[in-house]
Amino acid sequence: MLSHLTRGKIIGRLEGPKPDTSVLTVVAFVEKQLVEFSVQYTSSAITNEKGLTQELCVLLNFYVKEEGYPFWFEKEYMEEPEKGDSPQVDIGVISSQERGIVIGSKCFSRESFFSMEAKRLDKISKTREKEYLVGRIEKGKYKECGGVERFKKEIHGKGLRYGAIIGYVQAFDFDYWHNTINSWIDELIDGMIDTSVKWSEKDKLLEEYKYSTTARFKSENSRIADCILLIHLWVSLIPRRGLPIGPNQI
């Protein structure tokens, strides 16, 4: 367990299903570094999702080592490493302890115990604008590239009780995207958007906090036989005046 290694105060509340202390420790660590990430990359020439995620992993691994946490972050983590065409989640969190980390009743040694997908929240084409949630038709075939959808279909996070989505906010603000994404979920519930998975009110994002540089939401998303609690961590990459304010600077 990581309870004795938690650095600082964990801000906000995660109501409903309670994440394991180890998961909360990872979330608190990532939240803290997202404030720094916002400072470093708001005016960066890197704006694409893969580039931002690579830079985020570098930053996370630098500070996780410096601060002595017993886990590390693997970019493009293979969900099924025995398969060459395995799906890859953007970031897998892996224990660096010899005995692994226990989540619930399962011990995770060399496999990811907390998977994070990353998505841009920006002005993009109509065909791709809903990729935070669902995929799109490409060359006559459905491409399963939706962030939440991939967790619901167990493409990512299979067997995990918790996961996360990092949102790079590059246009508008947190309120806009919170309202917009929940309105898209209403359309999914009503069947206005064709999808092979069932959507409900529980899929909607519930606010935990919003600051000027970071925001956190949570959702309880159904899967085939159970559900996964997703923690949505958003970071603003929009130029602003004044000093950044985040959960670890209050």
Buried (B, 14 or more C-beta within 10 A) or exposed (E): EBEEBBEEEBBBEBEEEEBBBBBBBBBBBBBBBBBBBBEEBBEEEEEEBEEBBBBBBEBBBEEBEEEEBBBBBBBEBBBEEEEEEEBBBBBBBBBEEEEBBBBEEEEBEEBBBBBBBBBBBBEEEEEBBBBBBBBBEEEEEEEBBBBBBBBBBBBBBBEBBBBBBBBBBBEBBBEEBBEBBBEBBEBBBEEEBEBEBEBEEEBBBBBBBBBBBBBBBBBBBBBEEEBBBBBBBBBBBBEEEEEBEBBBEE
